[in-house]
């Protein structure tokens, strides 16, 4: 078994927002890429799962960032599988800058679904992972706690799922949900604030052409929750904790 994997990424202009900092969507894509490559290393990646008609689905993710890299920086993304239960696999990430300083930590949990029934698959059906060891989980309490789904909302926007939102599993990719939530903000707010904590939870799949609503709840000035719904069903919940940038 290959216990961990580390990949190096360069932050190009298209990974950055108007502040020149790498945006959350780009970070999520780097995490997804490294997780996918490590799954291939372990023999449970896309190539094997395609034959079995099953696929990984990111269920929950907790991100805490000390600082964000900027355009031109290089970062290292380290990942390792940390724990399992009957249906969920846990995977951790650490983000390092080019000076090998730790700038971010992430805990994630994943389901495997049957692509024909769209139902979760028990872990022992596809891989004999080692036993559960939550000592290796960075944020064990947060990643194992379900988010509160409903909240009083202060605004609502509607959107139709487009082709660019769909991934290789033929459903909306988790990065699209993040992007929809970030579109709530205006450039001045992002110029003055940076994300320091993100908690997100997948509830139900969305597909091409679906009509969705993005409902936003302002919990405090710097804590916001975005609830993405398809009809009456909640699809995705994401909570942002912001901090004012240093002037």
Order of alpha helices (4+ residues) and beta strands (2+ residues): beta-alpha-alpha-beta-beta-beta-beta-alpha-beta-alpha-alpha-beta-beta-beta-beta
